[in-house]
């Protein structure tokens, strides 16, 4: 028995030694806790492993605070973030709504404060939006969030716990528009769409790249006071990781501008509505665009 255990230990050691000697490195890719992030994390994982000798580990379902802390401490090497989240939430800035300005300030701020590199935008802007059912919009004459403010006290809001508490979410939105809701309920993903379809909530948080927007007859209200900043999807990576593996910067730069709002919405739709897995959808995108074989 002792000899068998010793042989097993030797084999495990040799396996580990071989993995180190062939240049394989473990890179931790993080994601937040919803479909779009799962797809993007799998895109990064498959793309990196297909174009380098780097081995990756995917760590999913982290809240915004947790994942931003994880990349600062080195628990995560790379993930996809949103410019408006850095600008409006992590650093509580609100002076500009111009996409280029928000990108520049967010990029410079995380670089100077945390030694993090932000790549050029992937191409889509997944901004917060508020939506109502078409019959609700017609009943109350709702076209803008200002219109909503006039009747909001009689309506129930459904959205993620983040938008309900974040400074770039509901708290300051209600101040700007001078409104309040009858009740605010924390809901995630498809639950928001199910709740509004059943009239359990009358107003819900949606994202501009949500796949379910393609199947639900909702009216997206205009943010007529321009509260929400742009939320362009961007890859963030630790400077330390780039220094160790400069090939990552070269290949990841190729993803910039490749995922439009329409493409991201379709990818989300394939998971949330058609039932494909994030892994399958990531591969579909990468193969279709010639990024992997």
N, C-alpha and C positions, 0 to 999 in steps of 0.2 A: 504493500500500500504506500509506504514511504517513497519507494522508487517511482511509483506511478505519479504521486504528487510532485516529486522533484522534476520528472519529465514534463509534466504539465506546466510547471513554473518556468522551466527553461524555454518551452515553446512560446509561452506568453511573453517572456523577455525578448526572445528573438523576433517575435512579431512586432513588438513595440520598437525594438532597435531598427528593424527594417523600415518601419513607418517613418522614423526620424531620419534615417539615412537617405531616403529617396526624396527628401525635400518637402514632404507633406507637412503642412502646418494646419492647426485647427483654428479657424476664424469663427467667432460667434456672431451670427446674424440675429438681430432682434426684430420683433414685430409687436405692434399693439394688438388690441383684442377685437378686431373685426375683419370682415371678409377681405376688403381691399388690402389691408396690411398683410394678411396671410398670403395673398397672391403675390404681392411685391416681395415679400420675404423669400418665397419660393423661386421667383424670378432671379433674385440675387444669388440664391444658393445654386441653382442649376447653371446659371450663366458663369459664375466664378469657377465651379468645379469642372465645367466643360472647356474652359479656356485657360486654366492654370493647373498647377499641381497641388493647389491648396485644397485641403479638406475643410468642410464647413460644418458647423452645428447650428441648427435653427432653434432659437428660443422664442416661443410665441406667447401671445396673450398678456402683454404687459400694459399697464396704464401709462399715460403720457409722463407723469412724474417719475414713475419707476424706470422707464426705459431711458429717459434723459439722464437720470442719476447713474444708470448702469453703464452708459457709454462714457460718462465722465470718469468713472472709477475703473473702467477697463473690463467690467463684467460682460460688456457687449462691445464688439469692434465696429459694427456698421449697422445702420438701419435707415429706413425711409421716414423722414419727418416732413413737416409742412411749415412753410415760411411764416405764415400767420401765427402758428402756435409758438414758435420761437419768439417772434416779435411781440405779439400781443399777450401771450400767457407767461412764458418763462421770464420775459424781461418787462412785461407790463407797459409796453410802448403803444402809442396810439396816434402819433403825429401825422403819419402818412398812410395812404391807402394805395399808393402807386406801387405796382408789382415789382418794378426794378428797384425802387428805393427800399421797399421792405426786404427784398432779397439781399441787397448790399448791406443794410444795417444788421440783419440777422446773421449773415455770413461773417462780417467783421467782428461782431460781438462774440459769437461762440469761438471764433478763432483766437481772439485776444484773451478771452477769459478762461477758455477750457481746452485750447490746443486741439480743436476739432476742425476738420475740413469739410466744407459744403460744396458739393458738385453743382454744376449748372442745372437748372430745373429739368425734370423728366419730361415736362410738356403739358401736364394737366393741372387744373386749379380746383381742388376739392373743397370749395368753400362751404361754410354753414349756410343753410337756408331754412326758412319757415314755410310750411305748406299746410293747406287746408283742403278738405273735400270740395269738389266743384259745387255741390248743393249748398255747402256752408258759405262759400264765396258769393254765390248768387243771392242767398238769403240776406247777407249782411253787406253786400256791395264791397267785397274785399279785393283789392288789387295790390295794395302796398302794406308794409308793416304799420305805417301811420293809420291806415284804415282799420287794421286789426286792433290798434290801441284803443279805439273808441268803443269796442265791444268785448275786449279781452277778459274783463272781470266776470263775464258769464261763460267763459270757455275754459276747458281743461287742456293743459299743455303736456305733451309726452315727448321726452327726449333722454339722451344719455345722462348719467350722473355728472359727467364732465361739463356738458353745456349748462347744466343747472347750477353748477358751482363756480365755473371758471370765470376769470375776470374778462376774458374775451368772449364770454357767452352770455347767458341769460341775465345775471345780476346787473351788469352795466348796460345791456341792451334795454332792459326795462327802465333804467334811469333815463337813458337818452330819449326813449319814445314815451316816457311817462305812462307806463302801463303796468298792470298786474294781472295775474291769471286766477281763476277760481281755485285751481289746484295744479300742482306740478308733479308729474309722475315720472320716475326713472324707468326708461325702456331702452332696449338695445336691438340693433339690427332689424330683422324682419318683424319683431314684436311691435315696433312703432307703426308699421304699415298695417298689421293686423288690427291693432287697437284703433287706428283712425278709420279703418274700413268698417269696424263694428260700432263706430261712434262712441267708443269708450273715452277717446280724447278727440278734441275738435281741431287742435293745432299740433303739429309735430315737427320735430327737427328732421331735416333731410340734408343729404350732401349732394352736391351737383353731379357727382359721379356714381351715385347709387344706381345699381342695376334695377331695383324695384320701381324706379321712376318710369321705366319703359312699360310697366304693366299696370300701374295704378293711375286712375284719372284724378290727379291732384293738381291744385293750382299753387304754384310756387310764388310766394309774395315778394314783391320788389323791396329790397332794402333801400328805401328812398332817402334815408339819412346817412347811407354809407357807413354803417357801424362795423360790419365785418371786414377785416383786412383780407388780402388775397392769401390763399392757402395753397401755394404751389408745392407739388411733391418734389422733394430733393433728397438725394442720398447724403448722409452724414457719415464720416469715418474718422477715427482717431488719427491724429498726425503720426503717432507712434506706430500705428499699423501700416500707414503708407510708407514710412521710413524703412520698415522691415520688409515690406512687400511692394515695391514701387510698381510692379506690373499691374497691381489692382487699379491704380489711378488711371493707367493707360486704357485698360479695357472698360472700366466703368464710365469713363468720359463718353464712350460711344453710345451710352443709353440716353444721354441728354437730348431732349426734344422728341423722343421716340414714342411717348405715350400721351396722346391727346385726351381731352375730356371724353370724346366719343369712344376711343379705344378702351379707356379705363372703365367706362360705363358698361361696355360690352363684356369685358372680362368679369366684372362684378355680377352681371346678369347671368353669365354662364354658370357661376357658382350658386348664387342665391336663388335663381329661378329654375335653371335647367338641371341643377344638382350635380354638376361636375365638381371634382375636387380642386382645391387651389393648386396642387401639384400638376394636375392635368392641364389646367388653364394656363399656368406659367409656361409649361412646355409648348402648348399651342402658340402662345405669343412669341416665344423665342425662336421656334422653328419657322413660323410664318415670316418673321422678319430677318431670317438668315443669321441669327446670333448663335445658334447651336445647330447641330445636325441631328 
